[in-house]
Amino acid sequence: MSIINGQLWIKTSKQVLYIALIVLIAGFASNRLRSDEMPFVEEWSEKSKLVTSSGENLEISLFEAANLFKKGEAMFIDARSRAEYDAGHIKGAKSLPYKEADWQFIEVMAGVPEERAVITYCDGEMCELSMELAVFLENAGYKNVKVLSNGWSVWQQNGLPVETGAQ
């Protein structure tokens, strides 16, 4: 009886393997036939979060951001909460918390030309508020929007101009 059970187990295992192989081949084939083929390998790094769905990289280096700041060629937008902004922010930055962008956008961005360089920032490598705000601003028509990753922390650590209080 144990020989029969062993043969049955081997036969069942082979059938499961064949079915799995057929499903795998069918899955690969159907994915290749799709017009919007899904990638088999995905980039999940923190840097990849700064790339839009169209493939545009919105990241700006601290060096580039500081140069634009010194020349007065960019507007900095703080995506953090109002309390965090009041506690300290990049000198001259405007506060536009991402969670309040829908109703504060017009007031904060009034008079800012759509061609103006705009740099959004928040704090922490895991913070996504600046990227979400950058996409919001692009959808609103701003053409030159960048994200300073971990902006508040790296700005302070490099001794660049900061200030406290309301705008």
Secondary structure, 3 states (H helix, E strand, C coil): CHHHHHHHHHHHHHHHHHHHHHHHHHHHHHHHHCCCCCCCCCCCCCHHHHECCCCCECECCHHHHHHHHHHCCEEEEECCCHHHHHHCEECCCEECCHHHHHHHHHHHHCCCCCCCEEEEECCCCCCCHHHHHHHHHHHCCCCCEEEECCHHHHHHHCCCCEECCCC
